[in-house]
């Protein structure tokens, strides 16, 4: 027969067995009152669980008045443990209240972060549930340089195609070559460098297009010149000569000359 059952049948208090103490409840309470055992070092939760289990086992064969004595003894233990946790003075009590407030604020912040994370998780994920404007669904699976280059040229061709209302470019006769007035990236680089030398103010990319008849009169060549100018601007930013700024789409792109340029 377990010790707890023997103690109960003998009229003793429940037998407790935790780290730091093994014995009956009444002896534990006596040792604590005489300061021969440090209650702060005993785990309180296992004591309570064993006490509740002892009450359940004692039902039917231990008188109720005796079980009432056990409850009183257990309550005295809980009260002594609470007194150990109570602040010693008013200053410590204020610190404890302030610390409790900080902990509550941290808990509320954690709950807000968890709610925000759950909200973000429930939203459609970019490149998984939806794709950004202008990006095909297979963009999320582009892993090789060849595929990236192909995607770039496809996007460039989409820019160079006639827009609605502009009409298709005139077909060239068989054997004819494309006009030589196409604005190339090296041309755009040299042109932008000259413009930057003449001004300290932000330079609009659209104002960097060359004043050539082919560029003014032909929409395709104008867009080609704009693409070359944009690539040139990116190269200048990579070199640290300028900083590209765009306040909001579809506002123009501005080039700010770097101080050390």
Secondary structure, DSSP 8 states (H G I E B T S, - for coil): --HHHHHHHTT---EEEETTEEEEHHHHHHHHHTTSS-GGGS-HHHHHHHHHHHHHHHTTTS-HHHHHHHHHHHHHHHHHHHHHHS-SSHHHHHHHHHHHHHHHHHHHHHHHHHHHHHHHHHS--BTTTB--TT--GGGGG--SHHHHHHHHHHHHHHHHS--TTT-------TT----TT---HHHHHHHHHHHHHT-SS-EEGGGGS---HHHHH-HHHHHHHHHHHHHHHHHHHHTTSEEEE-SSTTS--EEEE-TT-
